[in-house]
Amino acid sequence: MPRFRRCRQARCHAMVEFPNHYCDEHFEHEAEYQEQRQRWARSHSKTYTHKYNVVTRNRDDAKADQAKFYRTRQWSALRKSVLLRDQYLCQYCKAVGKVTPGKTVDHIVPIEFDARLKAYANNLAVICPACHRLKTDWEQRYYGTGQGNQLRPVGELHTINDIVVAMIARK
């Protein structure tokens, strides 16, 4: 018995027999759609993932150790305790008087800059996605963290208020 699905064209309700994705009226889009699917499959293959993990994420022993740390029970328990402590609220938004939910636990002083602080709860805070992007950009400029950057000999900022002031001053 043949299988059917709806045409992928927006607002077209025609039924199409498998393996096609478009009806006879919109069939000119089929080749383009197949090519797009193949591009996606190539970029999400195991070799692509392996290259990303080996070349980009785990580019040296320090980065590989960082990645391993985030898969430990210690990190899971620490993350959970910080989320409960901060009540799932972004501490950076809270410093400027806003209330924003957050699910990410971020290191106040980046691990890349000072690896000794990676497991201290006092060096962790909940952060929302918008603040996380801003803070990551700021860390790259201030500390010199990130791929291709050189760490700078600067003083560590240990409080969220100091970081927020520094981030605002750099805008």
Sequence and secondary structure as in RCSB ss.txt:
>XXXX:A:sequence
MPRFRRCRQARCHAMVEFPNHYCDEHFEHEAEYQEQRQRWARSHSKTYTHKYNVVTRNRDDAKADQAKFYRTRQW
SALRKSVLLRDQYLCQYCKAVGKVTPGKTVDHIVPIEFDARLKAYANNLAVICPACHRLKTDWEQRYYGTGQGNQ
LRPVGELHTINDIVVAMIARK
>XXXX:A:secstr
   EEE SSTT   EEETT  S GGGGGGHHHHHHHHHHHHHHTSHHHHHHIIIIIITSSHHHHHHHHHTTSHHH
HHHHHHHHHHTTTB HHHHHTT   B  EEEESS TTT GGGTT GGGEEEE HHHHHHHHHHHHHHT  STT  
        SHHHHHHHHHHH 
